[in-house]
Amino acid sequence: MKICQVNPGCGIEIPPKGWGAIEKIVWEFTTNLRKQGHEVDIKWTNEVGKGEYDMVHVHVANLALNLAEKGIPYIFQCHDHHAFHWGKDSFVFKQNLEAIEKSELSILPAKYLVDYFGSNKAIYFSHGVDTNFFTPNLEDKPHKLLMVANNGLGGKDGHDRKGFTEGIKAASKINLPITIAGPENNKNFIKDNPWVEEYDVNWVFNPNQDELLSLYQDHTIFLHPSELEAGHPNLTILEAMSCGLPVVGCMEDNLDGMAKVEKNVESVKGGIQKVLENYKEFKSQSLITAEKLSWYNRSKELTKLLKPQTMKEVLVKEYNNLQKNPNPPLSIKNDIFINFVKGAKVEIKGKKESKYHVQFIDKESNKLIHQSTINNNMWTKTNIEYFVDYKILIKDLESGTTTEHYFNAKGKKVYIHLASKSLGDTIAWLPYAEEFRKKHNCKLVVSTFNNGMFEENYPEIEFAPPGTKVFGLYAMYEVGWHYDKNGEVNKQKNKSNFREISLQRTSSETLGLEDNEIKPKLTYKNTGSTIDGKYVCIAPHASALSKYWNYPGGWQAIVDYLNELGYKVVMITKEPLNDGWHDSKLGGTLTGVIDKTGDFPLSERANDLLNAEAFIGVGSGLSWLSWALNTPTIMISGFSEPYTEFEDCERIEAPEGKCRGCFNRVKLDPGDWRWCPDHKDTDRMFECTTSIPPSTVINSINKILNKS
């Protein structure tokens, strides 16, 4: 197709090096249409000849009317919010309406403008974003607020269209740093509102595209409490979302990834707090929205409008009929979109005015999980994020027809994220992702913080680094221990209290699978022993003192016993030997051990375990690694109940009558090294393991090594 993009003639080069929204839109359409194989020129109106192009795309009203005078058909894209601001009696409104009426079709990037102009030539067509340029910085960083806007109207009346006032004061109330970026015009706002000097604002003027990208990537939440925009969403909102920033802003429609607020300080503050409380979900939604509205995808949608004359006539006629007939025929249908991305969601899109009653039902129990009545161009979603075998009923209240949808992931893309960086959690949870894939025959994407441990042995799974944008999802689940803002178990993300079930069941429950103990298939290879003779590995250290075996001299007694049997003892913890602080937790520096402590790759730890006769450890990641590698494992744990870890081991626990299992009753305080919730600083402190004598461990050693 041969297309002309009309130069808006605002004195700004295309592509713009700095500010220039319409110029940016012209350039994005041009480059993305060319990528799709179309021939696209950017020309002035006096350079456009009649019949020269399949369609002429113009962005300014007076230029559109110039084309009309020459008899050249065009599509008009209205970007002028002043038509709304100055009212229907204004010249600017009348000029834009005339440009719309004389167009083949007009595309307006805000629904309120479609309604406002009231023309059957006008349809809604949103802006887009360059998702290849505006990309997220996946590093963790402290929360910082960002506003990007041209608010340079100033004025002694304190006019603040973009909501700088609300953004600055809300940031101050919530004690978060704020940056405001835009053209030099913003200095007018500072000049006319001297109160802003009392607030700590980082002002950035005239950023170019690269500098703007850096700003988006350096911040975590985007504020846009604007009272009036020509685009909903506008360009900066989509750029921020493409960089992974949730948005707090004002719009006439809901937008996934945005907390909708009113233009006042308390509402903006509340929106920021809502985003902070659900940050991961908002961030994920913002990335999905940006990808859906990429300029490449918007250009594809544009070409559906830029068809030969016969197709254009059909489109215009269809929109005319919609305007004339308030009760459109049943042949005009709305589209139903359903996904299960961190909850079940139903969205209705289309021009047919109708109400829908939506029910989300647990098919297994026939229990109603959630129900809601929505209009077309609205959505509803469940709060439950773990797997439910849903039956969804969608009743069109106008026609009485009911649509049923049953969860069916066969051949569809599903994303499972393991939310913990802990080695033990990852080893425990990963096998159930594979079980989910096999059960549902889906295209599975998995992210863990240790992908290299699994990739080679799970060829049917696509592994992605945490934070990777994954699009086109049918479903998404996040396996983890989730707490609400009060520190209680989040029952929307976890089906039951994870402290009262096995660690592996956290994953099987989240994914709706049977609770069977499954070992993962690790990629580690046996490259041969690096120790001469038979040996046993030990790992006495852990991340909290409550996890240690705290019997005085216990570890040295075990080392001495193994040495007497003729076994070497290899210590493989990351925590170093001959370090005073760490050695003190074992009752002093252990002797008679081979020191392989330190920060070595897990592949080396795995090789040591694969060639060992046995492993002795506590409730830590190395015990899980030993178990997964099928090395005979002895685990000493008093702080957890027996059901917590794996069954395939020699488990040594506190004798009957002694305090134990606090980990399964009380939330661990990782900041308290000496955490002992029941008996801290008493003579019963850590009695769950001080009551385990070396003789008990020796009995398990004899059993594993077949010693009498």
C-alpha positions as CSV (number, residue, x, y, z in Angstrom):
1,M,0.0,0.0,0.0
2,K,1.2,3.5,-0.8
3,I,0.6,5.9,2.1
4,C,1.4,9.6,2.8
5,Q,2.0,10.9,6.3
6,V,1.4,14.7,6.1
7,N,4.0,16.8,7.8
8,P,2.2,18.8,10.6
9,G,4.2,21.9,9.8
10,C,4.9,22.9,13.4
11,G,8.5,23.8,12.7
12,I,9.8,20.7,14.5
13,E,12.0,18.2,12.6
14,I,10.9,14.6,12.0
15,P,11.9,12.6,13.9
16,P,12.0,15.1,16.8
17,K,15.2,15.3,18.8
18,G,13.4,16.5,21.9
19,W,9.8,17.6,22.4
20,G,7.3,17.1,19.6
21,A,4.4,14.7,20.2
22,I,2.7,14.9,16.8
23,E,6.1,14.7,15.0
24,K,6.9,11.6,17.0
25,I,3.6,10.0,16.1
26,V,4.2,10.7,12.4
27,W,7.6,9.2,12.5
28,E,6.5,6.0,14.4
29,F,3.7,5.4,11.9
30,T,6.1,5.9,9.0
31,T,8.8,3.6,10.3
32,N,6.5,0.8,11.4
33,L,4.4,0.9,8.3
34,R,7.6,0.6,6.3
35,K,8.6,-2.4,8.4
36,Q,5.4,-4.1,7.3
37,G,6.3,-3.6,3.6
38,H,4.3,-0.5,2.8
39,E,5.6,2.5,0.8
40,V,5.3,5.6,3.1
41,D,6.3,9.2,2.3
42,I,6.3,12.3,4.6
43,K,5.1,15.3,2.6
44,W,3.7,18.8,2.8
45,T,0.1,19.2,1.6
46,N,1.2,21.1,-1.5
47,E,3.3,18.1,-2.5
48,V,0.4,15.6,-2.4
49,G,-1.3,14.9,-5.7
50,K,-4.8,13.6,-6.2
51,G,-4.9,9.8,-6.7
52,E,-1.1,9.6,-5.9
53,Y,-1.7,7.6,-2.7
54,D,-4.0,4.8,-1.5
55,M,-4.5,6.9,1.6
56,V,-3.3,10.2,3.0
57,H,-3.0,10.4,6.8
58,V,-3.1,14.0,8.2
59,H,-2.8,15.1,11.8
60,V,-3.8,18.8,11.9
61,A,-7.2,20.2,11.1
62,N,-6.3,23.1,8.8
63,L,-4.1,20.8,6.7
64,A,-6.9,18.3,6.5
65,L,-9.2,21.1,5.1
66,N,-6.5,22.0,2.7
67,L,-6.6,18.5,1.3
68,A,-10.4,18.6,1.2
69,E,-10.2,21.7,-1.0
70,K,-8.0,19.8,-3.4
71,G,-10.4,16.8,-3.5
72,I,-7.9,14.5,-1.9
73,P,-9.4,11.8,0.4
74,Y,-7.8,11.5,3.8
75,I,-7.8,9.9,7.2
76,F,-7.7,12.6,9.9
77,Q,-6.2,12.0,13.3
78,C,-7.2,14.7,15.8
79,H,-4.7,15.5,18.5
80,D,-6.2,18.8,19.6
81,H,-7.5,18.9,23.2
82,H,-8.1,22.6,22.8
83,A,-11.3,21.8,20.9
84,F,-12.6,20.4,24.2
85,H,-11.0,23.1,26.4
86,W,-12.4,26.0,24.6
87,G,-15.9,24.5,24.0
88,K,-18.1,23.9,21.0
89,D,-18.6,27.5,20.2
90,S,-14.8,28.0,19.6
91,F,-13.1,28.2,16.3
92,V,-10.8,25.4,17.1
93,F,-13.7,23.0,17.8
94,K,-15.5,24.0,14.6
95,Q,-12.4,23.6,12.5
96,N,-11.6,20.1,13.9
97,L,-15.3,19.0,13.5
98,E,-15.2,20.2,9.8
99,A,-12.0,18.2,9.3
100,I,-13.6,15.2,10.7
101,E,-16.8,15.5,8.7
102,K,-14.9,15.9,5.4
103,S,-12.6,12.9,6.1
104,E,-13.0,9.4,4.9
105,L,-12.6,8.3,8.5
106,S,-11.2,10.1,11.6
107,I,-9.3,8.4,14.3
108,L,-9.3,10.0,17.8
109,P,-6.9,8.8,20.5
110,A,-9.4,9.5,23.3
111,K,-12.9,8.1,23.8
112,Y,-14.2,11.3,25.3
113,L,-13.3,13.2,22.1
114,V,-15.3,10.7,20.0
115,D,-18.3,11.3,22.1
116,Y,-17.6,15.1,22.3
117,F,-17.5,15.6,18.5
118,G,-20.4,13.3,18.0
119,S,-19.6,12.5,14.4
120,N,-20.3,9.1,12.8
121,K,-17.0,9.6,10.9
122,A,-15.0,9.4,14.2
123,I,-13.7,6.3,15.9
124,Y,-11.4,5.6,18.9
125,F,-7.8,4.7,18.0
126,S,-5.2,4.8,20.8
127,H,-1.6,6.0,20.7
128,G,1.3,3.6,20.7
129,V,4.8,3.2,22.0
130,D,8.2,2.1,20.7
131,T,8.7,-1.0,22.9
132,N,12.1,-1.6,21.2
133,F,13.5,1.7,22.5
134,F,11.5,2.2,25.8
135,T,12.7,-0.9,27.7
136,P,12.8,-1.6,31.4
137,N,15.8,-1.6,33.7
138,L,15.2,-4.9,35.6
139,E,17.6,-4.0,38.5
140,D,15.9,-3.5,42.0
141,K,16.0,0.1,43.0
142,P,14.3,2.3,45.7
143,H,11.0,3.8,44.7
144,K,11.1,7.2,43.0
145,L,8.3,9.1,41.4
146,L,8.5,10.6,37.9
147,M,6.4,13.1,35.9
148,V,7.1,13.9,32.3
149,A,5.0,16.7,30.8
150,N,4.8,20.2,29.2
151,N,3.0,22.3,31.8
152,G,4.4,25.6,30.7
153,L,1.1,27.5,30.4
154,G,1.9,29.0,33.8
155,G,-0.5,31.9,34.6
156,K,-1.1,33.9,37.7
157,D,-4.4,32.0,38.2
158,G,-2.2,29.0,39.2
159,H,-3.5,26.9,36.2
160,D,-1.9,23.5,36.4
161,R,-3.3,21.3,33.7
162,K,-0.7,18.5,34.1
163,G,-1.2,18.1,37.9
164,F,2.3,19.1,39.0
165,T,0.8,20.5,42.2
166,E,-0.9,17.2,43.1
167,G,2.2,15.2,42.2
168,I,4.6,17.3,44.2
169,K,2.5,17.5,47.4
170,A,1.5,13.8,47.2
171,A,5.2,12.8,46.9
172,S,6.0,15.0,50.0
173,K,3.2,13.4,52.0
174,I,4.4,9.9,51.2
175,N,8.0,10.8,51.6
176,L,9.2,9.7,48.1
177,P,11.6,11.6,45.9
178,I,10.1,13.1,42.7
179,T,11.6,14.2,39.4
180,I,9.7,16.4,36.9
181,A,11.0,16.5,33.3
182,G,9.8,18.4,30.3
183,P,10.6,21.3,28.0
184,E,11.9,24.7,29.0
185,N,8.3,25.9,29.3
186,N,8.0,24.3,32.7
187,K,10.1,27.1,34.1
188,N,7.0,29.3,33.7
189,F,5.1,27.0,36.1
190,I,8.0,27.4,38.7
191,K,8.0,31.1,38.2
192,D,4.3,31.5,38.6
193,N,4.0,29.1,41.6
194,P,6.9,30.1,44.0
195,W,5.6,27.7,46.6
196,V,7.3,24.9,44.8
197,E,10.7,26.1,46.0
198,E,9.7,24.7,49.5
199,Y,9.6,21.2,48.1
200,D,12.5,18.9,47.1
201,V,11.9,18.5,43.3
202,N,14.4,17.3,40.8
203,W,13.6,19.4,37.7
204,V,15.0,18.2,34.3
205,F,14.6,20.5,31.3
206,N,14.6,19.6,27.6
207,P,15.7,15.9,27.9
208,N,16.4,14.2,24.6
209,Q,15.1,10.7,23.8
210,D,18.1,9.0,25.4
211,E,18.0,11.1,28.5
212,L,14.2,10.5,28.7
213,L,14.8,6.8,28.5
214,S,17.3,7.0,31.4
215,L,14.8,8.9,33.5
216,Y,12.1,6.2,33.0
217,Q,14.6,3.4,33.7
218,D,15.9,5.2,36.9
219,H,12.4,5.6,38.4
220,T,9.7,3.2,39.6
221,I,6.3,4.9,39.5
222,F,4.9,7.4,36.9
223,L,2.5,10.2,37.9
224,H,0.2,11.7,35.4
225,P,-2.8,13.4,37.2
226,S,-3.6,15.5,34.2
227,E,-7.0,17.2,33.8
228,L,-7.0,17.2,30.0
229,E,-5.2,15.2,27.3
230,A,-5.8,14.6,23.6
231,G,-4.7,11.0,24.0
232,H,-6.0,8.4,26.5
233,P,-3.5,6.9,27.1
234,N,-1.1,9.7,26.1
235,L,2.5,9.1,24.8
236,T,4.3,9.5,28.1
237,I,2.1,7.1,29.9
238,L,2.8,4.4,27.4
239,E,6.5,5.2,27.3
240,A,6.6,4.8,31.1
241,M,4.6,1.5,31.0
242,S,7.0,0.2,28.3
243,C,9.8,0.8,30.8
244,G,7.9,-1.1,33.4
245,L,6.6,1.8,35.4
246,P,3.1,1.5,36.9
247,V,1.1,4.7,36.4
248,V,-1.0,6.8,38.8
249,G,-3.1,9.1,36.7
250,C,-6.5,10.5,35.6
251,M,-8.3,9.0,32.6
252,E,-11.9,8.4,31.5
253,D,-11.2,4.7,31.1
254,N,-9.4,2.0,33.2
255,L,-6.1,1.0,31.9
256,D,-4.2,-2.2,33.0
257,G,-1.1,-1.1,34.9
258,M,-2.6,2.3,36.0
259,A,-4.2,3.3,39.3
260,K,-6.9,5.7,38.3
261,V,-7.2,8.7,40.7
262,E,-8.9,12.0,40.9
263,K,-7.0,15.3,40.4
264,N,-6.4,16.0,44.1
265,V,-3.5,15.4,46.5
266,E,-5.2,12.8,48.7
267,S,-6.4,10.8,45.7
268,V,-3.0,10.8,44.1
269,K,-1.4,9.8,47.4
270,G,-3.9,6.9,47.7
271,G,-3.1,5.8,44.1
272,I,0.7,5.7,44.9
273,Q,0.0,3.7,48.0
274,K,-2.1,1.2,46.1
275,V,0.6,0.8,43.5
276,L,3.3,0.3,46.2
277,E,1.1,-2.4,47.9
278,N,0.7,-4.3,44.6
279,Y,3.8,-3.2,42.8
280,K,4.7,-6.5,41.0
281,E,1.1,-6.9,39.6
282,F,0.9,-3.3,38.4
283,K,4.4,-3.5,36.8
284,S,3.5,-6.7,35.0
285,Q,0.2,-5.2,33.7
286,S,1.9,-2.1,32.5
287,L,4.4,-4.1,30.4
288,I,1.6,-6.1,28.9
289,T,-0.4,-3.0,28.1
290,A,2.7,-1.4,26.4
291,E,3.3,-4.4,24.3
292,K,-0.3,-4.6,23.2
293,L,-0.1,-0.9,22.2
294,S,3.3,-1.0,20.6
295,W,3.6,1.3,17.5
296,Y,4.2,-1.8,15.4
297,N,0.8,-3.3,16.5
298,R,-1.0,0.1,16.2
299,S,0.4,0.4,12.7
300,K,-1.0,-3.0,11.8
301,E,-4.4,-1.8,13.1
302,L,-4.1,1.4,11.0
303,T,-3.6,-0.6,7.8
304,K,-6.9,-2.4,8.5
305,L,-8.5,1.1,8.1
306,L,-6.3,2.1,5.1
307,K,-8.0,-0.3,2.6
308,P,-9.1,0.4,-0.9
309,Q,-12.2,2.5,-1.4
310,T,-14.7,-0.4,-1.2
311,M,-13.5,-1.5,2.2
312,K,-13.5,2.1,3.5
313,E,-17.1,2.5,2.5
314,V,-18.0,-0.7,4.4
315,L,-16.2,0.7,7.5
316,V,-17.8,4.1,7.4
317,K,-21.2,2.6,6.7
318,E,-20.8,0.3,9.8
319,Y,-20.0,3.3,12.0
320,N,-22.8,5.3,10.5
321,N,-25.2,2.4,11.4
322,L,-23.9,2.3,15.0
323,Q,-24.6,6.0,15.4
324,K,-28.0,5.9,13.9
325,N,-29.3,2.7,15.6
326,P,-29.0,2.8,19.4
327,N,-29.9,-0.9,19.4
328,P,-27.5,-2.4,16.8
329,P,-28.4,-5.7,15.2
330,L,-27.2,-8.9,16.8
331,S,-24.8,-9.4,13.9
332,I,-22.6,-6.7,15.5
333,K,-20.9,-8.6,18.2
334,N,-18.6,-7.6,21.0
335,D,-15.4,-9.6,21.6
336,I,-14.7,-11.5,24.8
337,F,-11.2,-11.8,26.0
338,I,-10.3,-14.2,28.8
339,N,-7.0,-14.9,30.5
340,F,-5.7,-16.3,33.8
341,V,-2.7,-14.0,34.4
342,K,-2.6,-13.9,38.3
343,G,-6.3,-14.3,38.5
344,A,-9.1,-15.0,36.0
345,K,-10.0,-12.0,33.9
346,V,-12.9,-11.3,31.5
347,E,-12.9,-8.3,29.3
348,I,-15.6,-7.3,26.9
349,K,-14.6,-5.0,23.9
350,G,-16.8,-3.7,21.1
351,K,-19.3,-1.1,20.0
352,K,-22.5,-3.0,20.9
353,E,-24.0,-1.4,24.0
354,S,-24.8,-4.2,26.4
355,K,-24.4,-5.4,30.0
356,Y,-22.9,-8.7,31.0
357,H,-23.2,-10.8,34.2
358,V,-19.9,-12.7,34.7
359,Q,-19.5,-15.6,37.1
360,F,-16.2,-17.3,38.0
361,I,-16.9,-20.8,39.4
362,D,-14.5,-23.4,40.8
363,K,-15.4,-26.3,38.6
364,E,-14.2,-28.9,41.1
365,S,-16.3,-27.7,44.1
366,N,-18.9,-25.8,42.0
367,K,-18.3,-22.9,44.4
368,L,-18.9,-19.3,43.1
369,I,-15.6,-17.5,43.5
370,H,-16.5,-14.1,42.1
371,Q,-19.3,-12.4,40.1
372,S,-19.8,-9.0,38.6
373,T,-22.0,-7.1,36.1
374,I,-20.1,-5.1,33.6
375,N,-20.7,-3.1,30.4
376,N,-19.0,-3.5,27.1
377,N,-15.4,-2.1,27.1
378,M,-15.0,-3.0,30.8
379,W,-13.4,-5.9,32.6
380,T,-13.7,-7.9,35.8
381,K,-11.2,-10.2,37.6
382,T,-10.8,-12.5,40.5
383,N,-8.5,-11.7,43.4
384,I,-7.3,-15.3,43.7
385,E,-4.0,-15.8,41.9
386,Y,-3.3,-19.5,42.5
387,F,-4.6,-22.1,40.2
388,V,-8.4,-22.7,40.1
389,D,-10.0,-25.0,37.5
390,Y,-12.4,-22.3,36.4
391,K,-15.7,-22.4,34.7
392,I,-16.7,-18.9,33.5
393,L,-20.2,-18.0,32.6
394,I,-20.8,-14.7,30.7
395,K,-24.5,-13.8,30.3
396,D,-25.4,-11.0,27.8
397,L,-28.2,-9.4,29.7
398,E,-29.5,-7.7,26.5
399,S,-29.8,-10.8,24.4
400,G,-30.1,-13.4,27.1
401,T,-27.3,-15.6,25.6
402,T,-24.7,-17.2,27.8
403,T,-21.1,-17.9,26.8
404,E,-19.2,-20.6,28.8
405,H,-15.4,-20.8,29.0
406,Y,-13.5,-23.6,30.8
407,F,-9.8,-23.3,31.7
408,N,-7.9,-25.1,28.9
409,A,-4.2,-24.3,28.5
410,K,-3.5,-26.9,25.8
411,G,-1.1,-25.4,23.3
412,K,-1.2,-22.0,25.0
413,K,1.5,-20.0,26.7
414,V,1.7,-20.1,30.5
415,Y,4.2,-18.4,32.7
416,I,5.3,-19.7,36.1
417,H,7.6,-17.6,38.3
418,L,9.4,-19.0,41.3
419,A,9.6,-15.9,43.5
420,S,12.2,-17.0,46.0
421,K,16.0,-16.6,45.6
422,S,16.6,-19.4,48.1
423,L,18.3,-22.5,46.8
424,G,16.1,-24.8,48.8
425,D,12.9,-23.2,47.7
426,T,13.9,-23.3,44.0
427,I,14.9,-27.0,44.2
428,A,11.6,-27.8,46.0
429,W,9.3,-25.9,43.7
430,L,10.7,-26.4,40.2
431,P,9.5,-30.0,39.6
432,Y,5.9,-29.0,39.8
433,A,6.2,-26.6,36.9
434,E,7.1,-29.5,34.7
435,E,4.2,-31.5,36.1
436,F,1.9,-28.6,35.2
437,R,3.3,-28.5,31.7
438,K,2.6,-32.3,31.3
439,K,-0.8,-32.1,32.8
440,H,-2.1,-29.2,30.7
441,N,0.1,-29.8,27.6
442,C,0.9,-26.1,27.4
443,K,3.8,-24.0,26.2
444,L,5.5,-23.2,29.4
445,V,7.8,-20.4,30.3
446,V,9.5,-20.6,33.8
447,S,11.7,-18.0,35.6
448,T,13.9,-18.9,38.5
449,F,16.9,-17.3,40.1
450,N,18.9,-20.5,39.2
451,N,17.8,-21.3,35.7
452,G,21.2,-22.9,34.8
453,M,20.4,-25.8,37.3
454,F,17.5,-27.0,35.1
455,E,17.6,-25.8,31.5
456,E,19.4,-28.7,30.0
457,N,17.2,-31.4,31.6
458,Y,13.9,-29.7,30.9
459,P,14.0,-29.1,27.1
460,E,10.2,-28.6,26.8
461,I,10.3,-25.5,29.2
462,E,11.5,-22.1,28.0
463,F,13.5,-20.6,30.9
464,A,13.6,-16.8,31.3
465,P,15.4,-14.5,33.7
466,P,13.2,-13.0,36.4
467,G,11.6,-9.7,35.3
468,T,11.6,-10.7,31.6
469,K,8.6,-9.4,29.6
470,V,6.5,-12.4,28.4
471,F,3.6,-11.6,26.2
472,G,0.6,-13.5,24.8
473,L,0.0,-15.3,28.0
474,Y,-3.1,-17.4,28.7
475,A,-2.1,-17.9,32.3
476,M,0.5,-16.9,34.9
477,Y,1.2,-18.1,38.4
478,E,3.8,-17.0,41.0
479,V,5.0,-19.6,43.5
480,G,6.2,-18.2,46.8
481,W,5.5,-17.4,50.4
482,H,3.3,-14.3,50.2
483,Y,2.3,-12.0,53.1
484,D,-0.3,-9.2,53.1
485,K,0.5,-5.7,54.4
486,N,-0.3,-6.8,58.0
487,G,2.3,-9.6,57.9
488,E,-0.3,-12.4,57.6
489,V,-0.4,-15.1,55.0
490,N,-1.9,-13.7,51.8
491,K,-4.8,-16.0,51.1
492,Q,-5.3,-14.6,47.6
493,K,-1.8,-15.7,46.6
494,N,-1.4,-18.8,48.8
495,K,-4.2,-21.4,49.0
496,S,-3.4,-22.3,52.6
497,N,-1.0,-21.4,55.4
498,F,2.4,-22.3,53.9
499,R,3.9,-22.8,57.4
500,E,1.4,-25.7,58.0
501,I,2.3,-27.7,54.9
502,S,5.5,-29.1,53.3
503,L,7.7,-26.7,51.3
504,Q,7.0,-28.6,48.1
505,R,3.3,-28.4,48.6
506,T,3.5,-24.6,48.3
507,S,4.3,-25.2,44.7
508,S,1.8,-28.1,44.0
509,E,-1.0,-26.1,45.7
510,T,-0.3,-22.9,43.8
511,L,-0.3,-24.9,40.5
512,G,-3.3,-27.1,41.3
513,L,-1.4,-30.4,41.4
514,E,-1.3,-33.5,43.6
515,D,1.1,-33.3,46.6
516,N,3.7,-36.0,45.8
517,E,7.4,-35.6,46.7
518,I,9.3,-35.1,43.5
519,K,13.0,-34.5,42.9
520,P,14.1,-32.1,40.2
521,K,16.3,-33.2,37.4
522,L,19.4,-31.1,37.9
523,T,21.9,-30.5,35.2
524,Y,25.0,-31.0,37.3
525,K,27.4,-33.7,36.1
526,N,29.8,-36.0,38.0
527,T,33.2,-34.9,36.8
528,G,35.1,-37.2,39.2
529,S,36.1,-37.0,42.8
530,T,38.6,-34.4,43.9
531,I,39.2,-36.2,47.2
532,D,41.2,-39.4,47.6
533,G,39.4,-42.1,49.4
534,K,35.9,-42.2,51.0
535,Y,34.5,-39.0,52.5
536,V,31.4,-37.5,54.0
537,C,30.3,-33.9,53.3
538,I,29.1,-31.7,56.1
539,A,27.4,-28.2,56.0
540,P,26.8,-27.0,59.5
541,H,26.0,-23.4,58.8
542,A,22.6,-21.7,58.1
543,S,21.0,-18.3,57.7
544,A,19.8,-18.1,61.3
545,L,21.1,-19.5,64.6
546,S,17.7,-21.3,65.1
547,K,18.5,-23.5,62.1
548,Y,21.9,-24.7,63.6
549,W,22.5,-27.8,65.5
550,N,23.3,-26.0,68.8
551,Y,24.5,-29.0,70.9
552,P,27.9,-27.9,72.4
553,G,30.7,-29.7,70.6
554,G,28.3,-31.7,68.5
555,W,29.9,-31.2,65.1
556,Q,33.4,-31.9,66.4
557,A,32.2,-35.2,67.9
558,I,30.7,-36.2,64.6
559,V,33.9,-35.3,62.7
560,D,36.0,-37.3,65.2
561,Y,33.7,-40.3,64.8
562,L,33.9,-40.3,61.0
563,N,37.6,-39.9,61.1
564,E,37.9,-42.9,63.4
565,L,35.8,-45.0,60.9
566,G,38.3,-44.1,58.2
567,Y,36.2,-41.4,56.4
568,K,37.5,-38.0,55.5
569,V,35.1,-35.1,56.3
570,V,34.8,-32.3,53.7
571,M,33.2,-29.1,54.8
572,I,31.4,-27.4,51.9
573,T,29.6,-24.3,53.3
574,K,29.8,-20.9,51.7
575,E,30.6,-19.6,55.2
576,P,34.4,-19.9,55.7
577,L,36.3,-22.1,58.1
578,N,38.9,-20.4,60.3
579,D,36.7,-17.3,60.6
580,G,36.2,-16.4,64.2
581,W,32.6,-15.3,64.1
582,H,31.4,-18.3,62.0
583,D,33.6,-20.8,63.9
584,S,32.1,-19.6,67.2
585,K,28.7,-20.8,66.1
586,L,30.1,-24.3,66.0
587,G,31.8,-24.1,69.3
588,G,35.2,-23.3,67.8
589,T,37.2,-24.1,64.7
590,L,36.5,-27.6,63.6
591,T,39.6,-29.9,63.2
592,G,40.0,-33.0,61.2
593,V,38.1,-31.6,58.2
594,I,39.1,-30.9,54.6
595,D,38.4,-27.2,54.1
596,K,36.4,-26.6,50.9
597,T,34.4,-23.7,52.3
598,G,33.9,-20.4,50.4
599,D,31.9,-18.9,47.6
600,F,32.3,-21.6,44.9
601,P,30.0,-22.4,42.0
602,L,27.1,-24.8,42.9
603,S,28.5,-27.2,40.2
604,E,31.5,-27.8,42.4
605,R,29.3,-28.4,45.4
606,A,27.2,-30.8,43.4
607,N,30.3,-32.7,42.2
608,D,31.5,-33.0,45.8
609,L,28.1,-34.4,46.8
610,L,27.8,-36.8,43.9
611,N,31.1,-38.5,45.0
612,A,30.4,-38.5,48.7
613,E,29.3,-41.4,50.8
614,A,26.8,-39.2,52.7
615,F,25.9,-35.7,53.6
616,I,25.1,-34.2,57.0
617,G,23.5,-30.8,57.2
618,V,20.8,-28.7,58.7
619,G,17.6,-27.1,57.3
620,S,19.4,-25.2,54.4
621,G,19.8,-25.2,50.7
622,L,22.7,-27.6,50.6
623,S,20.6,-30.3,52.3
624,W,18.0,-29.8,49.5
625,L,20.8,-30.0,46.9
626,S,22.1,-33.3,48.4
627,W,18.6,-34.7,48.5
628,A,18.0,-33.8,44.8
629,L,21.3,-35.4,43.8
630,N,20.3,-38.7,45.6
631,T,23.2,-38.5,48.0
632,P,22.3,-40.2,51.3
633,T,21.3,-37.3,53.5
634,I,21.1,-36.7,57.2
635,M,19.3,-33.5,58.2
636,I,19.3,-32.1,61.7
637,S,16.4,-29.8,62.3
638,G,14.5,-28.9,65.4
639,F,13.1,-25.5,64.4
640,S,10.8,-27.0,61.7
641,E,8.2,-29.7,61.9
642,P,9.0,-33.1,60.2
643,Y,6.5,-32.4,57.4
644,T,8.3,-29.2,56.3
645,E,11.2,-30.6,54.3
646,F,11.7,-33.8,52.2
647,E,11.0,-37.4,53.4
648,D,13.8,-39.2,51.6
649,C,16.4,-38.7,54.2
650,E,17.5,-39.5,57.8
651,R,15.8,-36.7,59.7
652,I,16.9,-36.0,63.2
653,E,14.6,-33.8,65.3
654,A,14.0,-32.8,68.9
655,P,13.0,-35.5,71.4
656,E,9.4,-35.7,72.5
657,G,8.5,-33.1,75.1
658,K,11.0,-30.5,73.9
659,C,10.1,-27.3,72.2
660,R,10.2,-27.5,68.4
661,G,8.6,-26.4,65.2
662,C,8.5,-22.7,65.9
663,F,9.2,-22.0,62.2
664,N,5.8,-23.5,61.4
665,R,4.0,-21.4,64.0
666,V,5.7,-18.0,63.9
667,K,7.0,-15.8,61.0
668,L,10.8,-15.9,61.0
669,D,12.4,-12.5,61.7
670,P,15.5,-12.6,59.3
671,G,16.9,-9.5,61.0
672,D,17.1,-11.3,64.4
673,W,20.1,-13.7,64.2
674,R,19.2,-15.1,67.6
675,W,15.5,-15.6,66.8
676,C,13.9,-18.0,69.2
677,P,10.3,-16.9,69.6
678,D,9.4,-19.1,72.6
679,H,12.5,-19.1,74.8
680,K,14.9,-16.4,73.7
681,D,17.4,-15.5,76.4
682,T,16.3,-18.2,78.7
683,D,17.9,-21.6,79.7
684,R,15.6,-23.3,77.2
685,M,16.8,-21.2,74.2
686,F,17.2,-23.4,71.1
687,E,16.4,-26.6,73.1
688,C,15.0,-28.0,69.9
689,T,18.6,-28.8,68.9
690,T,20.6,-28.5,72.1
691,S,18.6,-31.6,73.2
692,I,19.9,-33.7,70.3
693,P,23.1,-35.5,71.4
694,P,25.9,-36.7,69.0
695,S,24.9,-40.3,69.7
696,T,21.6,-39.7,67.9
697,V,23.4,-38.4,64.8
698,I,25.9,-41.3,65.0
699,N,23.1,-43.8,65.0
700,S,21.9,-42.3,61.7
701,I,25.4,-42.3,60.3
702,N,25.8,-46.0,61.1
703,K,22.5,-46.7,59.4
704,I,23.5,-44.9,56.2
705,L,27.0,-46.2,56.1
706,N,25.9,-49.8,57.1
707,K,28.0,-49.7,60.3
708,S,26.9,-51.8,63.2
